[in-house]
Amino acid sequence: MRIWCLLALSGCATAIGDGDDVASEPVTADGSQVLRLITAEATTINPDATASEAGRTYSVVKDGMPDPPWISSAHLAGAHALAFHVPTDASGHKQRIEYKIAHASDADGLHFDNARYSGFAFKLGSDPAPFLGSALIWQAWQGAPWGPPASLKIVASSAPPYRLKLAIRNGSTGTDSTVPDIGLWSSAIVEPNTWYRVLIYLRPRPDGSGQIKLWIDGTKVLDWTGAIGYDPAGPDAVYDGLDLKNGIYQPSANNGHTLYFDQIVLATTFAAATAAIE
C-alpha cells in the first residue's frame, strides 16, 4: 500500500490494490440500493434525444453539433450499449452530448449530506483521432457556468494509450473553469476498442471532509479526502447538490470522437454498483 499526503490540496490520498473493501453507505429510506440504471438493452432513445428506461426519462445536454445518441451493437454486457459522437471543431466551440443521470434537485440524488457510487463501462471507438484537448466522459456538476467539482476525462494525448484523468475543484480553485482543476489521478491506459469498467464513490463536502474513490476494472486506484465542491451558501449561486452526467463534453478545439457506454448505474452501496457493471 502506498500512502501520500497532498498538502497543497489539503487532502490525503491512498492507492490501494485489489482485495481492499470499502464501507457501504446506508441504503435509501425505501430500502433501494440501485437508484438509476441505463442498460441499453431496454433503453429507448426518444425523438428529442432524451433516453427512457424502466419508467424514467434522462434529460440530454447538448452543445454544438453532436449526433443524437444511439443504441449500438457494441457492448460489454447484454447485446447493446449507448453510443455518443461529437464532430471535429477547430474553432474552440463546445461540442457536447451528455445524459443527466441524476439532477442536483432529485431527492435521491447527490447532495452535500450524502454520498453516491457512480459506475459505468466505456469504450473509445476504433481508429480515434488524437485528443487535442480534454474530453469529459463523467462529471459531477454544480451549476452554470462553473467548472465541475469532480470530473473524469481523457486529456490531450497524441496517440494511444490515451491519458485518463480524475480531477476535482473546490474553494481553492474557485468556480472559474479557466483556472486549472486539481488532478488527483491520471494514467495513460485508454486503448481504442477496449472496454473499461469505472466506479466512482463521491462524498462532496466543501469543508474539507469530502471523499472520492476511483476503481478501474475492479482495482482501487485512488482514495482521497479533502474539499470537494463549492459552498452553496457562497457568492456564486451554485446548486445545493450536484448533477451527475455521462457522455462526451469537449469544451475546446478538438477532433471528433465516438464513445460507447454500457451499464450506467447510480447506487447507494458498493456492492450494488459493482454488481451492475460486472
N, C-alpha and C positions, 0 to 999 in steps of 0.2 A: 504494500500500500504506500502511495506517495501522498504526503500532505504538504500544502504550501499555503501561506497567508498572502493575500493580495492587499498589502497595506494601503496602497494608493486607492484601492477601490473600497476600503472599509469592509472587507469581507474575507471569508476563508473558503478555500476550495479543497475538495478531496477527490482524487482519482481512484476509483475502485474497480477491481476486475470482476469477472463472473463469480456468482455464488453469493454476493452480498445482497441482503434483503433490505427492504425499506418498510417502515411502518405505514400502514394504510390510513387514509383519512376516514373519518366516520361516514357512513352512508347518509343519504338524504333522509328527510323526515318521513317520506313514504316508503323507505326501505330500498329504493333503487340504487344501483351502482353504475350502470351504463346510462348516461344522460342523453347522448347523441350518438348515432351510428349511421354512416353512409357506406354502404357495401358495394354499390354499383350494380349489384345483382337485381335488387328491387328498387332501383333509383330511376325516377323519371326526370328528364330534362325538359322543362316547360318552355313554351314559346318565348317567354320573356327571359330565358336563360337561368331562372331560378331552378333549384333541384328539390324534388319531393321524395320522401321515403317514410314509410310507417306513420303516415298521417302528419308529418312535419314538413314544412317548406323552409328551405335555406335560401336566404337572400343573397344576391350576387352584387359584387362591387366591380365596376368596370372603369377603366380609363383608356384613352387612345383607341386603337382599332383591333382589339383582340378577337379571335374567333370565339363563338359560343362554346362552352364546354360540351363534350360529347362522351357517350359511352363507348369504350374501346374494348376490343377483344384481348388486349394486353391485360395481364392480371397477375396478382400474387396469390390471392385466394379466389375460389369460385372460378368464373369464366370471364369476368369483366372488371374494368377499372374506369375511373374518370380520367379524361384527357383534357389538358389545357394547352393553349398555344397563344403566344404573343408574337407579333411581327418584328422584324428589324426596324429600328427607329434611330437614325443617326442624329436627329435634331435635338435629342435630350428630353423629348416629351415623355411623360409617364405612359407605360404600357402595362396594363393590369387586368387580370381576371381572377377573382377570388370568391370563395363562398364563406359567408359568416357562419361558423359552426355554432357559436353562441354569442348573444349580444350582452353588452355590459348591463343592460336593463333586465335581463332574464332573471327570474327569482332563483333559478338553479344554476346560474352562470358563475363566472369567476369574479369574485369581489375581494375587497381588502380585509375581510374577516374569514376567508376560507382558502381552500387550495383545490386544484383540479389536476388530473392526469390527462394529457392531450396526446393521442397516438395516431400514427398513420404509417403507411408504407408509400414510398415514392420511387419513381424510376425516371431517369433522364432519357429522352429519345435517342435513337440511333444517329450517328454522324452529326453531333451538335457543333454549331459554330462556337468560336471562343467567347467567353464571357468578358465583355469589355468593362462591365461594372457589376454591381450586385443584382441578384435575382432572389427576392424573398420568397420562400416557399411556405413559411408559417410565421404568424405574428400574433402577439397579444397587444392590442392597440387601445389607447385611452382617449381618442378623440382627435378631430381635425383642428389644425393642420400639423399636429405634433408627431414626432418620431415615436415609434412603438417602444414601450418599456421592455419588451422581450421579442427577439426575432431569431429565426433560423434561416440562413441564406447561403446561396452559392456566390462566392465573391469573385472578383476579377481573376481569371485564370485563362491562360492561352491554350492549354491542351489538357487532356485527361491524364491522371485523375484530377478533377476539379476540386477546389477547396471549399469545404462546408464550414460555416462559422455560426456559433451561437453567441448572441450579444444581448446586453441589457442597457437600459437607460434609467436615470434616476435624477435626484436633485442636483447631483454634482455635474451631470452633463447638461441639465436643463432640457426643455422640451423641443428646442430647435433642432430639426433633423439635419441641418447643415453642420452642426457640431458633432464630431465623431462620437460614436457609441463606445461602450466598454466591451471588448471582446473577452469572453470567458473561456472559450474553447474553439479550436479550429483544427482541421485535419484535411489533407488532400486525399480524399477517399472516393469521390464520386466518379465512377466509370459509366459510360453510356450503356444503355440497355441492361442495367443491373438493378435489381430491387434492393432497397434498404428499409429496414423497419426502425422507426423512430418513436421514442416515448419521452415526453417532457412532463415533469412534475413542476408546477408553478404555484408558489405561495407569494403573491405580491404584497410587499409592505414597504412604503416609503421611509419608514423609521429605522431601517437597518436590520429588521428581523425577518426579512424576506428570504426565500429559499428557492433555488432552481436546480433541478437534477436532469440529466440527459442520459438516455440509453440509446445506443446504436446497435442494432441486431442483437439485442439482449445483453450487451455489455455496458455497464455503467461507466461513462467516460467523464462525468462531471457531477460534483455535489458542492454547491456554492451557497453561502449565506451572506446576506448583505442587503442594502437598499435596492428595491426593485419597484419602479413606478413613480408617479408624481402625486403629491399631496392633493387630494380632491378639494381641500379647503384653501388651496393656494390661489395665486392670482391668474392662472391660465385657463380657468373654466374647463378643466378636464373631467372625464367621466368618473363617477364613483364606482368603478368596476372596469373590466376590460373585455373588448370584443376579441374573439378568437377566430382567426381566418386561415384558410389553406388555399393555395393556388399559386399563381405567378404574379409577382409585382416587381417590375423593372423600373425604378424611379428615375433613371438617367439613360443617356445614349447607350444602346446595347444591341447586340444581334438578336434575331428571333430565336425562340426556344420552345420546345414541347416537353411537358412533364406529365407523368401519369401518377395518379393517387388511388390507393386502394385501402379499404378498411379504416376510414377516418372515424376516430372514436373520441368521445369525451366521457370521462368516468370519475368516480369518487374514490376508487381504490386501485392500487397497483395491479392486483390480481385480475380485476375486470378489464382494465385497459390492456394488459398483456395478452389475455385470452383473445381479445378481439383482433389483435394484429399478428398472432402466431400463424 
